[in-house]
Amino acid sequence: MKFTYKRLFIISALLLSTIGIIFIYSAGTYWSSVHYEGQMPFYVKQLIYLILAIVVFTVVANMPIFTLEKTWITLYVFSLFLLVLVLIPGVGIVRNGSQSWIGIGPLTIQPAELVKITTLMYLSYMLSKVKNGERVIRLQHFIIIIIPCALIMLQPDFGSVFILVVSAFILLFIAKYPIKLYVGFIVLGIIGLVALIASAPYRLKRIEAFINPWEDPLGSGFQAVQSLLAIGPAGLLGHGFQESRQKFLYLPEPQNDFIFSIILEEIGFLGGCVVLALFALFIYSGCGLALQTTKSSDFYAISALVAMVGFQAALNIGVVIGLIPVTGVTLPFISYGGTSLLIIWFIVAIVVSFSNRTD
């Protein structure tokens, strides 16, 4: 049974990554030819990164060092250092109004992607030290979460903060934090959201565009409208592979955050359901691996990482189909991006590494 869960977990990750390359080829080829003429096509880059990601997976999954607490304390501190480094002018690279990347030669890394993992892992070990049945709210648990969130908001990158905070709260819930505490979280969350909107008017425009994207279809509601125009006429089976209309410079950078729109447009509702089923299989098998662990730290770590991937996928899909305001969050395994693909396979490797301890 253990082998079955692990096999399902890895196979679902491979299938999702393969779907990603196929639809990056379909969605991004025209955009690449227009805006990046003469450069390597997006799908070729993604294939190279997938090969590198599988190499990383193979190495990390078989290294017991990634199941040690001191490893994650060190990586947590290192990831915070990177978050500080990215804020330094001349070091951090600005894209779409956010200073979130560090350039290393031809490569770029996004420290926020790493810190989401290290924070959840460090928090998992801290929670595992709470005695069974003891329901104590500890300040250090929240300090571990608050420090990286504050640094990420300085970039700013609200999407990464939202994913980290929700994933951390799911972990606290799994660790049996008092339910009444979540009422306070909701109140603080609403206050924080209002403060964030007040500090950056563009966020209010995103919410207005979410409520009625047709009010400003060429401005703040442009992406939402173009996504709906891709999905609406597609029907059950879609227009056919490579037959998307919105990828021809209507939907901006269709190979990135809104790639699920292109998937639905080309292979329809049923094809989209296949992608959702693969994510469900990934989450199901990850939960199965978590339940088979013998240490509470392992259970918390696997649960937190699987929850984070599942929530990010749900968030992206919710944006694409118009259920959630635009957040700029990628679809795990599928959206174009070398850093995100390497990080997501790093997560898969960590989960497998922990599961290996129970084999």
C-alpha positions in Angstrom: 0.0 0.0 0.0 2.9 2.4 0.8 4.4 1.8 -2.6 1.0 2.4 -4.2 0.6 5.9 -2.6 4.1 6.8 -3.5 3.7 5.6 -7.1 0.4 7.5 -7.5 2.0 10.6 -6.0 5.0 10.6 -8.4 2.9 9.5 -11.5 0.4 12.3 -11.0 3.2 14.9 -10.7 4.8 13.6 -13.9 1.5 13.6 -15.8 0.7 17.2 -14.7 4.2 18.3 -15.7 3.8 16.6 -19.1 0.4 18.4 -19.6 2.2 21.6 -18.7 4.8 21.2 -21.4 2.1 20.2 -24.0 0.0 23.3 -23.3 2.9 25.6 -22.9 3.8 24.6 -26.5 0.2 25.3 -27.6 -0.4 28.4 -25.6 2.9 30.1 -25.7 4.4 29.5 -29.2 2.7 32.4 -30.9 3.4 34.8 -27.9 7.0 33.7 -28.0 7.4 34.2 -31.7 6.0 37.8 -31.4 7.7 39.0 -28.2 10.8 36.8 -28.0 11.7 36.3 -31.6 15.0 34.3 -32.1 15.0 33.0 -28.5 14.5 29.5 -27.3 10.7 28.6 -27.3 9.0 28.4 -23.9 8.2 24.7 -24.2 11.8 23.8 -24.9 12.9 25.8 -21.8 10.2 24.1 -19.7 11.3 20.7 -20.9 14.9 21.5 -19.9 13.8 22.6 -16.5 11.6 19.5 -16.1 14.7 17.3 -16.8 16.6 19.4 -14.2 13.7 19.1 -11.8 13.6 15.3 -12.1 17.4 15.2 -11.4 16.8 17.4 -8.3 13.9 15.1 -7.3 16.1 12.0 -7.6 18.9 13.5 -5.5 16.8 15.1 -2.8 14.4 12.1 -2.4 17.3 9.9 -1.5 19.1 12.3 0.9 18.0 11.7 4.5 19.5 15.1 5.4 16.2 16.7 4.2 14.3 15.0 6.9 16.4 16.5 9.7 15.2 19.5 11.8 18.6 21.3 11.7 18.6 21.2 7.9 15.3 23.1 7.8 16.3 25.6 10.5 19.4 26.4 8.4 17.4 26.6 5.1 14.8 28.8 6.9 17.4 31.3 7.9 19.0 31.1 4.4 15.7 31.8 2.7 15.1 34.8 4.9 18.5 36.1 3.9 17.5 35.7 0.3 14.3 37.7 0.9 16.4 40.5 2.3 18.9 40.3 -0.6 16.1 40.5 -3.2 15.1 43.9 -1.7 18.5 45.5 -2.3 18.5 47.8 -5.4 20.6 46.4 -8.1 20.3 42.8 -6.8 16.6 42.3 -6.9 15.0 42.2 -10.4 11.7 44.1 -10.9 9.0 42.5 -12.9 5.4 43.6 -13.2 5.9 46.1 -10.3 7.4 43.5 -7.9 11.0 43.2 -6.9 10.8 39.4 -6.3 13.6 37.8 -8.3 17.4 37.5 -8.1 19.4 37.0 -11.3 22.2 34.4 -11.4 23.7 34.6 -14.9 20.9 33.5 -17.3 18.8 32.1 -14.5 16.5 33.9 -12.1 15.3 32.6 -8.7 12.3 33.8 -6.6 13.2 33.5 -2.9 9.5 33.6 -1.9 9.0 30.2 -3.5 11.7 28.7 -1.3 10.6 30.5 1.9 7.1 29.1 1.7 8.6 25.6 2.0 11.1 26.3 4.7 8.6 28.2 6.9 6.1 25.3 6.7 8.9 22.7 7.4 10.3 24.7 10.4 6.8 25.2 11.8 6.1 21.5 11.4 9.0 20.6 13.6 8.0 23.2 16.2 4.5 21.9 16.3 5.7 18.3 16.7 7.3 19.3 20.0 3.9 20.2 21.5 2.9 17.4 23.9 0.0 15.3 22.8 -3.3 16.8 23.9 -1.7 20.1 24.9 -3.5 23.0 23.3 -1.1 25.9 23.8 -0.9 29.0 21.6 2.8 29.8 21.3 4.1 33.1 20.1 7.1 31.6 18.4 4.8 29.7 16.0 3.5 33.0 14.7 6.8 34.7 14.6 8.0 32.0 12.3 5.2 32.9 9.9 5.2 36.7 10.3 8.8 37.4 9.5 8.9 35.9 6.0 5.4 37.4 5.3 6.5 40.9 6.2 9.6 40.6 4.0 7.6 39.2 1.0 5.0 42.1 1.3 7.9 44.6 0.9 8.4 43.3 -2.6 5.3 43.3 -2.8 3.9 39.8 -3.5 0.5 39.4 -2.0 -0.2 36.1 -3.7 2.8 34.3 -2.1 1.9 35.8 1.3 -1.7 34.6 1.0 -0.6 31.0 0.1 1.9 30.9 2.9 -0.6 32.2 5.5 -3.4 29.9 4.5 -1.1 26.9 4.3 0.3 27.7 7.8 -3.2 28.1 9.2 -4.2 24.7 7.7 -1.1 23.2 9.5 -2.1 24.8 12.8 -5.6 23.4 12.3 -4.2 19.9 11.7 -2.0 20.4 14.9 -5.3 21.0 16.8 -4.9 24.6 17.6 -8.1 25.9 19.4 -10.9 26.4 16.9 -11.9 29.7 18.6 -8.5 31.1 17.6 -9.6 31.1 14.0 -12.3 33.6 14.7 -9.5 36.0 15.7 -7.6 35.0 12.5 -10.6 35.9 10.4 -11.1 39.3 12.0 -7.4 40.1 11.7 -7.4 38.9 8.1 -10.3 41.2 7.2 -8.5 44.1 8.9 -5.3 43.3 7.2 -7.0 43.0 3.8 -8.6 46.4 4.2 -5.2 47.9 5.2 -3.5 46.3 2.1 -6.2 47.6 -0.2 -5.9 51.1 1.3 -2.1 51.0 0.9 -2.3 50.0 -2.8 -5.3 51.2 -4.8 -4.6 48.7 -7.6 -5.8 45.9 -5.3 -9.2 47.7 -5.0 -9.3 47.8 -8.8 -8.7 44.0 -8.9 -11.7 43.5 -6.5 -13.9 45.8 -8.6 -12.8 43.9 -11.7 -13.7 40.6 -10.0 -17.2 41.9 -9.1 -17.8 43.2 -12.6 -15.0 42.7 -15.1 -17.2 44.0 -17.9 -17.2 47.5 -16.4 -13.6 48.0 -17.6 -13.0 45.2 -20.1 -9.9 46.9 -21.6 -8.4 47.9 -18.3 -8.6 46.2 -14.8 -11.0 43.6 -16.0 -9.1 42.7 -19.2 -7.6 39.4 -18.0 -10.8 38.1 -16.4 -12.8 39.0 -19.5 -10.4 37.3 -21.9 -10.3 34.2 -19.7 -14.1 33.9 -19.6 -14.2 34.5 -23.4 -11.8 31.5 -23.7 -13.8 29.2 -21.4 -17.4 30.1 -22.3 -17.6 29.0 -25.9 -15.4 25.9 -25.4 -18.2 23.5 -24.3 -17.6 20.0 -23.2 -14.8 19.1 -25.7 -13.3 22.5 -26.6 -12.2 23.7 -30.0 -9.4 21.1 -30.3 -5.7 21.1 -29.5 -3.8 24.2 -30.7 -7.2 25.7 -31.8 -7.3 28.3 -29.1 -8.3 31.8 -30.2 -7.4 33.8 -27.1 -3.7 32.9 -27.2 -3.3 35.1 -30.3 -2.4 38.2 -28.2 -5.8 38.5 -26.5 -5.0 36.8 -23.2 -1.6 38.3 -22.0 1.2 35.7 -21.6 -1.3 32.7 -21.8 1.5 30.2 -20.9 1.7 31.6 -17.4 -1.0 32.2 -14.8 -4.0 31.8 -17.2 -2.8 28.6 -18.9 -5.8 26.7 -17.5 -8.0 29.0 -19.6 -6.2 27.7 -22.8 -6.6 24.1 -21.6 -10.3 24.6 -21.1 -10.6 26.4 -24.5 -8.8 23.7 -26.4 -10.0 20.5 -24.7 -13.1 21.7 -23.0 -14.8 21.0 -19.7 -14.1 17.2 -19.8 -10.4 17.9 -20.5 -10.3 20.3 -17.5 -11.9 17.7 -15.4 -9.0 15.3 -16.2 -6.5 18.0 -15.0 -8.6 18.4 -11.8 -8.7 14.6 -11.3 -4.9 14.5 -11.5 -4.6 17.2 -8.8 -7.1 15.3 -6.7 -5.0 12.2 -7.2 -1.8 14.1 -6.2 -3.5 15.4 -3.0 -5.1 12.0 -2.2 -1.9 10.1 -2.5 0.0 12.8 -0.6 -2.5 12.5 2.3 -2.1 8.7 2.2 1.7 9.1 2.6 1.1 11.5 5.5 -1.1 9.1 7.3 1.5 6.3 7.0 4.2 8.2 8.8 5.2 7.2 12.3 6.5 10.6 13.5 4.3 13.7 14.1 6.9 16.0 12.5 6.8 13.9 9.3 3.0 13.9 9.3 2.8 17.7 9.7 5.5 18.3 7.1 3.9 16.2 4.4 0.4 17.5 5.2 1.6 21.1 5.1 3.4 20.7 1.7 0.5 18.8 0.1 -2.0 21.4 1.4 0.1 24.2 0.0 0.2 22.7 -3.5 -3.5 21.9 -3.4 -4.5 25.4 -2.2 -2.3 27.1 -4.8 -3.9 25.0 -7.6 -7.4 25.8 -6.3 -6.5 29.5 -6.1 -5.2 29.6 -9.6 -8.2 27.7 -11.0 -10.6 29.9 -9.0 -9.0 33.0 -10.6 -9.2 31.6 -14.1 -12.9 30.7 -13.9 -13.8 34.0 -12.2 -14.5 32.8 -8.6 -11.6 34.7 -7.1 -10.0 38.1 -7.9 -6.8 38.0 -10.0 -3.8 37.2 -7.7 -0.9 36.4 -10.0 -0.5 32.8 -8.7 0.8 30.1 -11.1 -0.8 26.7 -11.6 1.6 24.1 -10.0 3.4 21.8 -12.5 1.6 23.4 -15.5 2.3 27.1 -15.7 5.5 28.2 -17.5 8.4 29.0 -15.2 11.7 27.3 -14.4 11.9 28.3 -10.7 8.3 27.3 -9.9 8.8 23.9 -11.7 12.0 23.2 -9.8 10.4 24.2 -6.5 7.3 22.1 -7.0 9.4 19.0 -7.8 11.6 19.9 -4.7 8.3 19.6 -2.7 7.6 16.2 -4.3 11.1 15.1 -3.4 10.7 16.2 0.2 7.4 14.3 0.6 9.0 11.2 -0.9 12.0 11.5 1.3 9.9 11.6 4.4 7.8 8.7 3.2 11.0 6.7 2.6 11.5 6.6 6.4 8.4 4.5 6.8 9.3 2.0 4.1 
